[in-house]
Protein backbone atom coordinates (compact mmCIF):
# COMPACT_ATOMS: atom_id res chain seq x y z
CA UNK A 1 0.00 0.00 0.00
CA UNK A 2 1.32 3.44 -0.86
CA UNK A 3 1.38 5.89 2.03
CA UNK A 4 0.87 9.57 1.26
CA UNK A 5 2.85 12.41 2.75
CA UNK A 6 2.63 16.14 2.03
CA UNK A 7 5.24 15.86 -0.73
CA UNK A 8 4.66 12.41 -2.23
CA UNK A 9 3.99 8.74 -1.57
CA UNK A 10 6.16 6.02 -0.07
CA UNK A 11 5.70 2.72 -1.89
CA UNK A 12 5.07 0.79 1.32
CA UNK A 13 5.01 1.35 5.08
CA UNK A 14 5.18 -1.47 7.62
CA UNK A 15 4.51 -0.76 11.30
CA UNK A 16 5.53 -3.05 14.15
CA UNK A 17 5.37 -2.51 17.90
CA UNK A 18 8.77 -0.75 18.02
CA UNK A 19 9.70 0.10 14.42
CA UNK A 20 8.27 1.71 11.29
CA UNK A 21 9.76 0.62 7.94
CA UNK A 22 9.35 2.93 4.94
CA UNK A 23 10.05 1.29 1.56
CA UNK A 24 10.79 2.73 -1.88
CA UNK A 25 10.88 0.29 -4.83
CA UNK A 26 12.39 0.89 -8.28
CA UNK A 27 13.47 -1.01 -11.37
CA UNK A 28 17.26 -1.09 -11.74
CA UNK A 29 17.10 0.95 -14.98
CA UNK A 30 15.56 3.94 -13.19
CA UNK A 31 17.32 4.08 -9.81
CA UNK A 32 19.53 2.45 -7.23
CA UNK A 33 18.74 1.39 -3.69
CA UNK A 34 20.75 4.35 -2.38
CA UNK A 35 18.81 6.77 -4.62
CA UNK A 36 15.58 5.27 -3.27
CA UNK A 37 16.70 6.16 0.27
CA UNK A 38 17.53 9.72 -0.87
CA UNK A 39 14.02 9.94 -2.34
CA UNK A 40 12.57 9.00 1.05
CA UNK A 41 14.64 11.83 2.60
CA UNK A 42 14.01 14.41 -0.14
CA UNK A 43 10.25 13.86 -0.12
CA UNK A 44 9.99 13.75 3.68
CA UNK A 45 8.21 10.39 3.73
CA UNK A 46 9.18 9.85 7.40
CA UNK A 47 7.59 13.04 8.76
CA UNK A 48 4.10 11.55 9.32
CA UNK A 49 5.64 8.87 11.56
CA UNK A 50 8.01 10.92 13.74
CA UNK A 51 5.35 11.58 16.39
CA UNK A 52 4.85 7.84 16.99
CA UNK A 53 8.09 7.62 19.00
CA UNK A 54 9.29 4.46 17.20
CA UNK A 55 12.53 3.61 15.41
CA UNK A 56 12.29 4.66 11.74
CA UNK A 57 13.99 2.60 9.04
CA UNK A 58 14.30 3.61 5.37
CA UNK A 59 14.63 0.76 2.87
CA UNK A 60 15.44 1.12 -0.82
CA UNK A 61 14.89 -1.89 -3.06
CA UNK A 62 16.11 -2.37 -6.65
CA UNK A 63 14.26 -4.85 -8.84
CA UNK A 64 15.90 -6.41 -11.89
CA UNK A 65 13.73 -6.62 -14.98
CA UNK A 66 15.97 -9.33 -16.45
CA UNK A 67 16.19 -11.47 -13.31
CA UNK A 68 12.57 -10.74 -12.34
CA UNK A 69 13.35 -10.23 -8.67
CA UNK A 70 15.24 -8.19 -6.12
CA UNK A 71 18.70 -7.24 -7.39
CA UNK A 72 19.88 -5.24 -4.40
CA UNK A 73 18.56 -3.46 -1.35
CA UNK A 74 19.87 -0.94 1.16
CA UNK A 75 18.65 0.43 4.45
CA UNK A 76 19.33 3.36 6.73
CA UNK A 77 18.29 3.97 10.32
N, CA, C and O atoms as a Maestro MAE file, in Angstrom:
{
 s_m_m2io_version
 :::
 2.0.0
}

f_m_ct {
 s_m_title
 :::
 protein
 m_atom[308] {
  # First column is atom index #
  i_m_mmod_type
  r_m_x_coord
  r_m_y_coord
  r_m_z_coord
  i_m_residue_number
  s_m_chain_name
  s_m_pdb_residue_name
  s_m_pdb_atom_name
  i_m_atomic_number
  :::
  1 25 0.839 -1.169 0.000 1 A "UNK " " N  " 7
  2 3 0.000 0.000 0.000 1 A "UNK " " CA " 6
  3 2 0.891 1.242 0.000 1 A "UNK " " C  " 6
  4 15 1.831 1.332 0.789 1 A "UNK " " O  " 8
  5 25 0.601 2.182 -0.868 2 A "UNK " " N  " 7
  6 3 1.321 3.442 -0.864 2 A "UNK " " CA " 6
  7 2 0.822 4.299 0.289 2 A "UNK " " C  " 6
  8 15 -0.367 4.300 0.605 2 A "UNK " " O  " 8
  9 25 1.733 5.020 0.908 3 A "UNK " " N  " 7
  10 3 1.382 5.890 2.032 3 A "UNK " " CA " 6
  11 2 1.698 7.326 1.652 3 A "UNK " " C  " 6
  12 15 2.845 7.649 1.343 3 A "UNK " " O  " 8
  13 25 0.709 8.174 1.671 4 A "UNK " " N  " 7
  14 3 0.866 9.568 1.262 4 A "UNK " " CA " 6
  15 2 1.520 10.413 2.345 4 A "UNK " " C  " 6
  16 15 1.296 10.220 3.540 4 A "UNK " " O  " 8
  17 25 2.337 11.360 1.884 5 A "UNK " " N  " 7
  18 3 2.849 12.414 2.754 5 A "UNK " " CA " 6
  19 2 2.540 13.726 2.047 5 A "UNK " " C  " 6
  20 15 1.945 13.717 0.969 5 A "UNK " " O  " 8
  21 25 2.928 14.840 2.625 6 A "UNK " " N  " 7
  22 3 2.633 16.141 2.027 6 A "UNK " " CA " 6
  23 2 3.340 16.325 0.686 6 A "UNK " " C  " 6
  24 15 2.875 17.094 -0.156 6 A "UNK " " O  " 8
  25 25 4.455 15.630 0.481 7 A "UNK " " N  " 7
  26 3 5.240 15.858 -0.733 7 A "UNK " " CA " 6
  27 2 5.367 14.626 -1.624 7 A "UNK " " C  " 6
  28 15 6.189 14.627 -2.541 7 A "UNK " " O  " 8
  29 25 4.588 13.584 -1.387 8 A "UNK " " N  " 7
  30 3 4.657 12.405 -2.232 8 A "UNK " " CA " 6
  31 2 4.111 11.179 -1.556 8 A "UNK " " C  " 6
  32 15 3.370 11.266 -0.578 8 A "UNK " " O  " 8
  33 25 4.495 10.004 -2.100 9 A "UNK " " N  " 7
  34 3 3.987 8.743 -1.571 9 A "UNK " " CA " 6
  35 2 5.112 7.731 -1.437 9 A "UNK " " C  " 6
  36 15 5.841 7.478 -2.396 9 A "UNK " " O  " 8
  37 25 5.253 7.153 -0.254 10 A "UNK " " N  " 7
  38 3 6.162 6.025 -0.071 10 A "UNK " " CA " 6
  39 2 5.488 4.797 -0.685 10 A "UNK " " C  " 6
  40 15 4.264 4.673 -0.644 10 A "UNK " " O  " 8
  41 25 6.280 3.900 -1.249 11 A "UNK " " N  " 7
  42 3 5.698 2.723 -1.890 11 A "UNK " " CA " 6
  43 2 5.068 1.760 -0.898 11 A "UNK " " C  " 6
  44 15 4.074 1.105 -1.213 11 A "UNK " " O  " 8
  45 25 5.639 1.668 0.299 12 A "UNK " " N  " 7
  46 3 5.067 0.792 1.323 12 A "UNK " " CA " 6
  47 2 5.537 1.246 2.696 12 A "UNK " " C  " 6
  48 15 6.649 1.752 2.851 12 A "UNK " " O  " 8
  49 25 4.679 1.060 3.686 13 A "UNK " " N  " 7
  50 3 5.012 1.351 5.082 13 A "UNK " " CA " 6
  51 2 4.566 0.155 5.913 13 A "UNK " " C  " 6
  52 15 3.426 -0.299 5.814 13 A "UNK " " O  " 8
  53 25 5.486 -0.346 6.734 14 A "UNK " " N  " 7
  54 3 5.176 -1.468 7.620 14 A "UNK " " CA " 6
  55 2 5.416 -1.003 9.049 14 A "UNK " " C  " 6
  56 15 6.497 -0.513 9.375 14 A "UNK " " O  " 8
  57 25 4.405 -1.157 9.899 15 A "UNK " " N  " 7
  58 3 4.514 -0.755 11.303 15 A "UNK " " CA " 6
  59 2 4.535 -1.991 12.187 15 A "UNK " " C  " 6
  60 15 3.719 -2.899 12.029 15 A "UNK " " O  " 8
  61 25 5.490 -2.012 13.130 16 A "UNK " " N  " 7
  62 3 5.530 -3.050 14.154 16 A "UNK " " CA " 6
  63 2 5.428 -2.343 15.504 16 A "UNK " " C  " 6
  64 15 5.269 -1.124 15.557 16 A "UNK " " O  " 8
  65 25 5.518 -3.091 16.571 17 A "UNK " " N  " 7
  66 3 5.375 -2.509 17.902 17 A "UNK " " CA " 6
  67 2 6.450 -1.464 18.201 17 A "UNK " " C  " 6
  68 15 6.179 -0.486 18.897 17 A "UNK " " O  " 8
  69 25 7.663 -1.657 17.686 18 A "UNK " " N  " 7
  70 3 8.769 -0.753 18.020 18 A "UNK " " CA " 6
  71 2 9.379 -0.028 16.829 18 A "UNK " " C  " 6
  72 15 10.177 0.891 17.018 18 A "UNK " " O  " 8
  73 25 9.024 -0.417 15.604 19 A "UNK " " N  " 7
  74 3 9.701 0.100 14.421 19 A "UNK " " CA " 6
  75 2 8.711 0.390 13.303 19 A "UNK " " C  " 6
  76 15 7.699 -0.296 13.157 19 A "UNK " " O  " 8
  77 25 9.019 1.422 12.512 20 A "UNK " " N  " 7
  78 3 8.274 1.713 11.289 20 A "UNK " " CA " 6
  79 2 9.259 1.631 10.129 20 A "UNK " " C  " 6
  80 15 10.291 2.303 10.135 20 A "UNK " " O  " 8
  81 25 8.935 0.797 9.127 21 A "UNK " " N  " 7
  82 3 9.765 0.621 7.944 21 A "UNK " " CA " 6
  83 2 9.103 1.335 6.775 21 A "UNK " " C  " 6
  84 15 7.932 1.099 6.480 21 A "UNK " " O  " 8
  85 25 9.855 2.210 6.107 22 A "UNK " " N  " 7
  86 3 9.348 2.928 4.937 22 A "UNK " " CA " 6
  87 2 10.138 2.440 3.726 22 A "UNK " " C  " 6
  88 15 11.364 2.549 3.691 22 A "UNK " " O  " 8
  89 25 9.424 1.897 2.727 23 A "UNK " " N  " 7
  90 3 10.046 1.290 1.556 23 A "UNK " " CA " 6
  91 2 9.858 2.149 0.318 23 A "UNK " " C  " 6
  92 15 8.825 2.793 0.142 23 A "UNK " " O  " 8
  93 25 10.876 2.147 -0.540 24 A "UNK " " N  " 7
  94 3 10.790 2.733 -1.879 24 A "UNK " " CA " 6
  95 2 11.322 1.670 -2.838 24 A "UNK " " C  " 6
  96 15 12.430 1.167 -2.653 24 A "UNK " " O  " 8
  97 25 10.536 1.328 -3.863 25 A "UNK " " N  " 7
  98 3 10.881 0.289 -4.829 25 A "UNK " " CA " 6
  99 2 11.099 0.910 -6.202 25 A "UNK " " C  " 6
  100 15 10.363 1.806 -6.614 25 A "UNK " " O  " 8
  101 25 12.138 0.416 -6.920 26 A "UNK " " N  " 7
  102 3 12.389 0.889 -8.280 26 A "UNK " " CA " 6
  103 2 12.980 -0.236 -9.119 26 A "UNK " " C  " 6
  104 15 13.608 -1.157 -8.597 26 A "UNK " " O  " 8
  105 25 12.763 -0.143 -10.444 27 A "UNK " " N  " 7
  106 3 13.469 -1.013 -11.369 27 A "UNK " " CA " 6
  107 2 14.902 -0.527 -11.488 27 A "UNK " " C  " 6
  108 15 15.150 0.676 -11.407 27 A "UNK " " O  " 8
  109 25 15.839 -1.425 -11.675 28 A "UNK " " N  " 7
  110 3 17.260 -1.088 -11.744 28 A "UNK " " CA " 6
  111 2 17.545 -0.015 -12.787 28 A "UNK " " C  " 6
  112 15 18.419 0.823 -12.569 28 A "UNK " " O  " 8
  113 25 16.834 -0.015 -13.912 29 A "UNK " " N  " 7
  114 3 17.101 0.954 -14.976 29 A "UNK " " CA " 6
  115 2 16.818 2.392 -14.545 29 A "UNK " " C  " 6
  116 15 17.382 3.328 -15.111 29 A "UNK " " O  " 8
  117 25 15.957 2.574 -13.557 30 A "UNK " " N  " 7
  118 3 15.559 3.936 -13.192 30 A "UNK " " CA " 6
  119 2 16.200 4.459 -11.919 30 A "UNK " " C  " 6
  120 15 16.186 5.667 -11.687 30 A "UNK " " O  " 8
  121 25 16.760 3.595 -11.087 31 A "UNK " " N  " 7
  122 3 17.316 4.078 -9.810 31 A "UNK " " CA " 6
  123 2 18.176 3.003 -9.162 31 A "UNK " " C  " 6
  124 15 18.278 1.874 -9.641 31 A "UNK " " O  " 8
  125 25 18.789 3.400 -8.055 32 A "UNK " " N  " 7
  126 3 19.534 2.455 -7.232 32 A "UNK " " CA " 6
  127 2 18.915 2.448 -5.846 32 A "UNK " " C  " 6
  128 15 18.123 3.329 -5.510 32 A "UNK " " O  " 8
  129 25 19.272 1.470 -5.050 33 A "UNK " " N  " 7
  130 3 18.742 1.386 -3.689 33 A "UNK " " CA " 6
  131 2 19.109 2.635 -2.895 33 A "UNK " " C  " 6
  132 15 18.303 3.129 -2.108 33 A "UNK " " O  " 8
  133 25 20.325 3.149 -3.097 34 A "UNK " " N  " 7
  134 3 20.746 4.354 -2.384 34 A "UNK " " CA " 6
  135 2 19.946 5.586 -2.834 34 A "UNK " " C  " 6
  136 15 19.617 6.447 -2.020 34 A "UNK " " O  " 8
  137 25 19.639 5.661 -4.127 35 A "UNK " " N  " 7
  138 3 18.808 6.772 -4.619 35 A "UNK " " CA " 6
  139 2 17.392 6.682 -4.062 35 A "UNK " " C  " 6
  140 15 16.751 7.704 -3.815 35 A "UNK " " O  " 8
  141 25 16.908 5.462 -3.865 36 A "UNK " " N  " 7
  142 3 15.582 5.272 -3.266 36 A "UNK " " CA " 6
  143 2 15.552 5.862 -1.857 36 A "UNK " " C  " 6
  144 15 14.582 6.512 -1.468 36 A "UNK " " O  " 8
  145 25 16.625 5.627 -1.096 37 A "UNK " " N  " 7
  146 3 16.697 6.159 0.266 37 A "UNK " " CA " 6
  147 2 16.751 7.684 0.227 37 A "UNK " " C  " 6
  148 15 16.122 8.342 1.056 37 A "UNK " " O  " 8
  149 25 17.494 8.255 -0.727 38 A "UNK " " N  " 7
  150 3 17.528 9.719 -0.866 38 A "UNK " " CA " 6
  151 2 16.154 10.265 -1.214 38 A "UNK " " C  " 6
  152 15 15.790 11.352 -0.767 38 A "UNK " " O  " 8
  153 25 15.379 9.521 -2.011 39 A "UNK " " N  " 7
  154 3 14.024 9.943 -2.344 39 A "UNK " " CA " 6
  155 2 13.155 9.976 -1.090 39 A "UNK " " C  " 6
  156 15 12.345 10.888 -0.924 39 A "UNK " " O  " 8
  157 25 13.313 9.007 -0.218 40 A "UNK " " N  " 7
  158 3 12.569 9.004 1.047 40 A "UNK " " CA " 6
  159 2 12.903 10.263 1.839 40 A "UNK " " C  " 6
  160 15 12.015 10.908 2.397 40 A "UNK " " O  " 8
  161 25 14.207 10.613 1.885 41 A "UNK " " N  " 7
  162 3 14.637 11.825 2.596 41 A "UNK " " CA " 6
  163 2 14.129 13.096 1.904 41 A "UNK " " C  " 6
  164 15 13.540 13.965 2.548 41 A "UNK " " O  " 8
  165 25 14.360 13.197 0.599 42 A "UNK " " N  " 7
  166 3 14.007 14.414 -0.141 42 A "UNK " " CA " 6
  167 2 12.519 14.714 -0.124 42 A "UNK " " C  " 6
  168 15 12.114 15.876 -0.131 42 A "UNK " " O  " 8
  169 25 11.708 13.672 -0.103 43 A "UNK " " N  " 7
  170 3 10.251 13.857 -0.118 43 A "UNK " " CA " 6
  171 2 9.627 13.773 1.267 43 A "UNK " " C  " 6
  172 15 8.404 13.769 1.402 43 A "UNK " " O  " 8
  173 25 10.463 13.708 2.291 44 A "UNK " " N  " 7
  174 3 9.990 13.747 3.679 44 A "UNK " " CA " 6
  175 2 8.955 12.674 4.011 44 A "UNK " " C  " 6
  176 15 7.987 12.937 4.724 44 A "UNK " " O  " 8
  177 25 9.164 11.470 3.492 45 A "UNK " " N  " 7
  178 3 8.213 10.392 3.732 45 A "UNK " " CA " 6
  179 2 8.149 9.963 5.197 45 A "UNK " " C  " 6
  180 15 7.161 9.356 5.609 45 A "UNK " " O  " 8
  181 25 9.177 10.262 5.991 46 A "UNK " " N  " 7
  182 3 9.181 9.849 7.399 46 A "UNK " " CA " 6
  183 2 8.409 10.798 8.311 46 A "UNK " " C  " 6
  184 15 7.998 10.402 9.402 46 A "UNK " " O  " 8
  185 25 8.208 12.023 7.891 47 A "UNK " " N  " 7
  186 3 7.593 13.037 8.755 47 A "UNK " " CA " 6
  187 2 6.280 12.574 9.391 47 A "UNK " " C  " 6
  188 15 6.102 12.796 10.589 47 A "UNK " " O  " 8
  189 25 5.361 11.951 8.675 48 A "UNK " " N  " 7
  190 3 4.104 11.548 9.320 48 A "UNK " " CA " 6
  191 2 4.275 10.559 10.477 48 A "UNK " " C  " 6
  192 15 3.358 10.381 11.278 48 A "UNK " " O  " 8
  193 25 5.440 9.919 10.568 49 A "UNK " " N  " 7
  194 3 5.639 8.869 11.563 49 A "UNK " " CA " 6
  195 2 6.527 9.289 12.727 49 A "UNK " " C  " 6
  196 15 6.710 8.511 13.664 49 A "UNK " " O  " 8
  197 25 7.078 10.489 12.694 50 A "UNK " " N  " 7
  198 3 8.008 10.922 13.744 50 A "UNK " " CA " 6
  199 2 7.323 11.075 15.102 50 A "UNK " " C  " 6
  200 15 7.974 10.899 16.132 50 A "UNK " " O  " 8
  201 25 6.057 11.390 15.129 51 A "UNK " " N  " 7
  202 3 5.349 11.579 16.394 51 A "UNK " " CA " 6
  203 2 5.022 10.254 17.091 51 A "UNK " " C  " 6
  204 15 4.609 10.253 18.251 51 A "UNK " " O  " 8
  205 25 5.200 9.143 16.404 52 A "UNK " " N  " 7
  206 3 4.852 7.840 16.989 52 A "UNK " " CA " 6
  207 2 5.917 7.305 17.938 52 A "UNK " " C  " 6
  208 15 5.711 6.269 18.569 52 A "UNK " " O  " 8
  209 25 7.042 7.986 18.049 53 A "UNK " " N  " 7
  210 3 8.093 7.621 19.003 53 A "UNK " " CA " 6
  211 2 8.579 6.176 18.813 53 A "UNK " " C  " 6
  212 15 8.779 5.445 19.783 53 A "UNK " " O  " 8
  213 25 8.765 5.779 17.541 54 A "UNK " " N  " 7
  214 3 9.286 4.457 17.201 54 A "UNK " " CA " 6
  215 2 10.541 4.632 16.356 54 A "UNK " " C  " 6
  216 15 10.772 5.698 15.784 54 A "UNK " " O  " 8
  217 25 11.351 3.577 16.281 55 A "UNK " " N  " 7
  218 3 12.527 3.610 15.412 55 A "UNK " " CA " 6
  219 2 12.039 3.656 13.968 55 A "UNK " " C  " 6
  220 15 11.127 2.919 13.596 55 A "UNK " " O  " 8
  221 25 12.650 4.526 13.149 56 A "UNK " " N  " 7
  222 3 12.286 4.663 11.744 56 A "UNK " " CA " 6
  223 2 13.403 4.079 10.885 56 A "UNK " " C  " 6
  224 15 14.579 4.384 11.085 56 A "UNK " " O  " 8
  225 25 13.020 3.237 9.926 57 A "UNK " " N  " 7
  226 3 13.985 2.597 9.043 57 A "UNK " " CA " 6
  227 2 13.573 2.857 7.597 57 A "UNK " " C  " 6
  228 15 12.433 2.604 7.208 57 A "UNK " " O  " 8
  229 25 14.527 3.370 6.801 58 A "UNK " " N  " 7
  230 3 14.303 3.609 5.371 58 A "UNK " " CA " 6
  231 2 14.904 2.440 4.610 58 A "UNK " " C  " 6
  232 15 16.035 2.035 4.880 58 A "UNK " " O  " 8
  233 25 14.147 1.891 3.652 59 A "UNK " " N  " 7
  234 3 14.625 0.760 2.870 59 A "UNK " " CA " 6
  235 2 14.407 1.041 1.386 59 A "UNK " " C  " 6
  236 15 13.286 1.299 0.946 59 A "UNK " " O  " 8
  237 25 15.501 0.988 0.624 60 A "UNK " " N  " 7
  238 3 15.438 1.122 -0.822 60 A "UNK " " CA " 6
  239 2 15.660 -0.238 -1.457 60 A "UNK " " C  " 6
  240 15 16.574 -0.970 -1.076 60 A "UNK " " O  " 8
  241 25 14.815 -0.575 -2.435 61 A "UNK " " N  " 7
  242 3 14.890 -1.895 -3.064 61 A "UNK " " CA " 6
  243 2 14.942 -1.733 -4.579 61 A "UNK " " C  " 6
  244 15 14.080 -1.087 -5.175 61 A "UNK " " O  " 8
  245 25 15.977 -2.334 -5.204 62 A "UNK " " N  " 7
  246 3 16.108 -2.367 -6.655 62 A "UNK " " CA " 6
  247 2 15.587 -3.703 -7.177 62 A "UNK " " C  " 6
  248 15 15.958 -4.763 -6.675 62 A "UNK " " O  " 8
  249 25 14.727 -3.642 -8.185 63 A "UNK " " N  " 7
  250 3 14.255 -4.854 -8.839 63 A "UNK " " CA " 6
  251 2 14.900 -4.961 -10.214 63 A "UNK " " C  " 6
  252 15 15.025 -3.963 -10.923 63 A "UNK " " O  " 8
  253 25 15.306 -6.156 -10.588 64 A "UNK " " N  " 7
  254 3 15.898 -6.405 -11.894 64 A "UNK " " CA " 6
  255 2 14.827 -6.908 -12.847 64 A "UNK " " C  " 6
  256 15 14.149 -7.899 -12.577 64 A "UNK " " O  " 8
  257 25 14.688 -6.210 -13.961 65 A "UNK " " N  " 7
  258 3 13.728 -6.622 -14.976 65 A "UNK " " CA " 6
  259 2 14.155 -7.957 -15.609 65 A "UNK " " C  " 6
  260 15 13.320 -8.816 -15.891 65 A "UNK " " O  " 8
  261 25 15.474 -8.113 -15.826 66 A "UNK " " N  " 7
  262 3 15.970 -9.331 -16.448 66 A "UNK " " CA " 6
  263 2 15.841 -10.540 -15.522 66 A "UNK " " C  " 6
  264 15 15.410 -11.612 -15.946 66 A "UNK " " O  " 8
  265 25 16.216 -10.362 -14.264 67 A "UNK " " N  " 7
  266 3 16.194 -11.471 -13.307 67 A "UNK " " CA " 6
  267 2 14.815 -11.675 -12.681 67 A "UNK " " C  " 6
  268 15 14.552 -12.707 -12.064 67 A "UNK " " O  " 8
  269 25 13.942 -10.685 -12.843 68 A "UNK " " N  " 7
  270 3 12.573 -10.736 -12.340 68 A "UNK " " CA " 6
  271 2 12.517 -10.946 -10.832 68 A "UNK " " C  " 6
  272 15 11.773 -11.788 -10.329 68 A "UNK " " O  " 8
  273 25 13.329 -10.156 -10.125 69 A "UNK " " N  " 7
  274 3 13.351 -10.233 -8.674 69 A "UNK " " CA " 6
  275 2 14.198 -9.120 -8.084 69 A "UNK " " C  " 6
  276 15 14.611 -8.201 -8.790 69 A "UNK " " O  " 8
  277 25 14.448 -9.207 -6.811 70 A "UNK " " N  " 7
  278 3 15.242 -8.187 -6.120 70 A "UNK " " CA " 6
  279 2 16.709 -8.338 -6.540 70 A "UNK " " C  " 6
  280 15 17.294 -9.415 -6.429 70 A "UNK " " O  " 8
  281 25 17.279 -7.247 -7.017 71 A "UNK " " N  " 7
  282 3 18.698 -7.242 -7.387 71 A "UNK " " CA " 6
  283 2 19.553 -6.826 -6.204 71 A "UNK " " C  " 6
  284 15 20.592 -7.427 -5.930 71 A "UNK " " O  " 8
  285 25 19.101 -5.782 -5.501 72 A "UNK " " N  " 7
  286 3 19.877 -5.243 -4.396 72 A "UNK " " CA " 6
  287 2 18.962 -4.422 -3.510 72 A "UNK " " C  " 6
  288 15 17.950 -3.893 -3.970 72 A "UNK " " O  " 8
  289 25 19.319 -4.317 -2.241 73 A "UNK " " N  " 7
  290 3 18.557 -3.460 -1.346 73 A "UNK " " CA " 6
  291 2 19.518 -2.806 -0.368 73 A "UNK " " C  " 6
  292 15 20.629 -3.286 -0.143 73 A "UNK " " O  " 8
  293 25 19.062 -1.695 0.210 74 A "UNK " " N  " 7
  294 3 19.869 -0.940 1.163 74 A "UNK " " CA " 6
  295 2 18.930 -0.375 2.227 74 A "UNK " " C  " 6
  296 15 17.748 -0.145 1.974 74 A "UNK " " O  " 8
  297 25 19.477 -0.158 3.413 75 A "UNK " " N  " 7
  298 3 18.649 0.430 4.454 75 A "UNK " " CA " 6
  299 2 19.447 1.462 5.214 75 A "UNK " " C  " 6
  300 15 20.677 1.486 5.172 75 A "UNK " " O  " 8
  301 25 18.721 2.313 5.910 76 A "UNK " " N  " 7
  302 3 19.328 3.358 6.731 76 A "UNK " " CA " 6
  303 2 18.433 3.600 7.927 76 A "UNK " " C  " 6
  304 15 17.212 3.693 7.800 76 A "UNK " " O  " 8
  305 25 19.054 3.701 9.092 77 A "UNK " " N  " 7
  306 3 18.292 3.966 10.323 77 A "UNK " " CA " 6
  307 2 18.166 5.456 10.546 77 A "UNK " " C  " 6
  308 15 17.560 5.885 11.528 77 A "UNK " " O  " 8
  :::
 }
 m_bond[307] {
  # First column is bond index #
  i_m_from
  i_m_to
  i_m_order
  :::
  1 1 2 1
  2 2 3 1
  3 3 4 2
  4 3 5 1
  5 5 6 1
  6 6 7 1
  7 7 8 2
  8 7 9 1
  9 9 10 1
  10 10 11 1
  11 11 12 2
  12 11 13 1
  13 13 14 1
  14 14 15 1
  15 15 16 2
  16 15 17 1
  17 17 18 1
  18 18 19 1
  19 19 20 2
  20 19 21 1
  21 21 22 1
  22 22 23 1
  23 23 24 2
  24 23 25 1
  25 25 26 1
  26 26 27 1
  27 27 28 2
  28 27 29 1
  29 29 30 1
  30 30 31 1
  31 31 32 2
  32 31 33 1
  33 33 34 1
  34 34 35 1
  35 35 36 2
  36 35 37 1
  37 37 38 1
  38 38 39 1
  39 39 40 2
  40 39 41 1
  41 41 42 1
  42 42 43 1
  43 43 44 2
  44 43 45 1
  45 45 46 1
  46 46 47 1
  47 47 48 2
  48 47 49 1
  49 49 50 1
  50 50 51 1
  51 51 52 2
  52 51 53 1
  53 53 54 1
  54 54 55 1
  55 55 56 2
  56 55 57 1
  57 57 58 1
  58 58 59 1
  59 59 60 2
  60 59 61 1
  61 61 62 1
  62 62 63 1
  63 63 64 2
  64 63 65 1
  65 65 66 1
  66 66 67 1
  67 67 68 2
  68 67 69 1
  69 69 70 1
  70 70 71 1
  71 71 72 2
  72 71 73 1
  73 73 74 1
  74 74 75 1
  75 75 76 2
  76 75 77 1
  77 77 78 1
  78 78 79 1
  79 79 80 2
  80 79 81 1
  81 81 82 1
  82 82 83 1
  83 83 84 2
  84 83 85 1
  85 85 86 1
  86 86 87 1
  87 87 88 2
  88 87 89 1
  89 89 90 1
  90 90 91 1
  91 91 92 2
  92 91 93 1
  93 93 94 1
  94 94 95 1
  95 95 96 2
  96 95 97 1
  97 97 98 1
  98 98 99 1
  99 99 100 2
  100 99 101 1
  101 101 102 1
  102 102 103 1
  103 103 104 2
  104 103 105 1
  105 105 106 1
  106 106 107 1
  107 107 108 2
  108 107 109 1
  109 109 110 1
  110 110 111 1
  111 111 112 2
  112 111 113 1
  113 113 114 1
  114 114 115 1
  115 115 116 2
  116 115 117 1
  117 117 118 1
  118 118 119 1
  119 119 120 2
  120 119 121 1
  121 121 122 1
  122 122 123 1
  123 123 124 2
  124 123 125 1
  125 125 126 1
  126 126 127 1
  127 127 128 2
  128 127 129 1
  129 129 130 1
  130 130 131 1
  131 131 132 2
  132 131 133 1
  133 133 134 1
  134 134 135 1
  135 135 136 2
  136 135 137 1
  137 137 138 1
  138 138 139 1
  139 139 140 2
  140 139 141 1
  141 141 142 1
  142 142 143 1
  143 143 144 2
  144 143 145 1
  145 145 146 1
  146 146 147 1
  147 147 148 2
  148 147 149 1
  149 149 150 1
  150 150 151 1
  151 151 152 2
  152 151 153 1
  153 153 154 1
  154 154 155 1
  155 155 156 2
  156 155 157 1
  157 157 158 1
  158 158 159 1
  159 159 160 2
  160 159 161 1
  161 161 162 1
  162 162 163 1
  163 163 164 2
  164 163 165 1
  165 165 166 1
  166 166 167 1
  167 167 168 2
  168 167 169 1
  169 169 170 1
  170 170 171 1
  171 171 172 2
  172 171 173 1
  173 173 174 1
  174 174 175 1
  175 175 176 2
  176 175 177 1
  177 177 178 1
  178 178 179 1
  179 179 180 2
  180 179 181 1
  181 181 182 1
  182 182 183 1
  183 183 184 2
  184 183 185 1
  185 185 186 1
  186 186 187 1
  187 187 188 2
  188 187 189 1
  189 189 190 1
  190 190 191 1
  191 191 192 2
  192 191 193 1
  193 193 194 1
  194 194 195 1
  195 195 196 2
  196 195 197 1
  197 197 198 1
  198 198 199 1
  199 199 200 2
  200 199 201 1
  201 201 202 1
  202 202 203 1
  203 203 204 2
  204 203 205 1
  205 205 206 1
  206 206 207 1
  207 207 208 2
  208 207 209 1
  209 209 210 1
  210 210 211 1
  211 211 212 2
  212 211 213 1
  213 213 214 1
  214 214 215 1
  215 215 216 2
  216 215 217 1
  217 217 218 1
  218 218 219 1
  219 219 220 2
  220 219 221 1
  221 221 222 1
  222 222 223 1
  223 223 224 2
  224 223 225 1
  225 225 226 1
  226 226 227 1
  227 227 228 2
  228 227 229 1
  229 229 230 1
  230 230 231 1
  231 231 232 2
  232 231 233 1
  233 233 234 1
  234 234 235 1
  235 235 236 2
  236 235 237 1
  237 237 238 1
  238 238 239 1
  239 239 240 2
  240 239 241 1
  241 241 242 1
  242 242 243 1
  243 243 244 2
  244 243 245 1
  245 245 246 1
  246 246 247 1
  247 247 248 2
  248 247 249 1
  249 249 250 1
  250 250 251 1
  251 251 252 2
  252 251 253 1
  253 253 254 1
  254 254 255 1
  255 255 256 2
  256 255 257 1
  257 257 258 1
  258 258 259 1
  259 259 260 2
  260 259 261 1
  261 261 262 1
  262 262 263 1
  263 263 264 2
  264 263 265 1
  265 265 266 1
  266 266 267 1
  267 267 268 2
  268 267 269 1
  269 269 270 1
  270 270 271 1
  271 271 272 2
  272 271 273 1
  273 273 274 1
  274 274 275 1
  275 275 276 2
  276 275 277 1
  277 277 278 1
  278 278 279 1
  279 279 280 2
  280 279 281 1
  281 281 282 1
  282 282 283 1
  283 283 284 2
  284 283 285 1
  285 285 286 1
  286 286 287 1
  287 287 288 2
  288 287 289 1
  289 289 290 1
  290 290 291 1
  291 291 292 2
  292 291 293 1
  293 293 294 1
  294 294 295 1
  295 295 296 2
  296 295 297 1
  297 297 298 1
  298 298 299 1
  299 299 300 2
  300 299 301 1
  301 301 302 1
  302 302 303 1
  303 303 304 2
  304 303 305 1
  305 305 306 1
  306 306 307 1
  307 307 308 2
  :::
 }
}
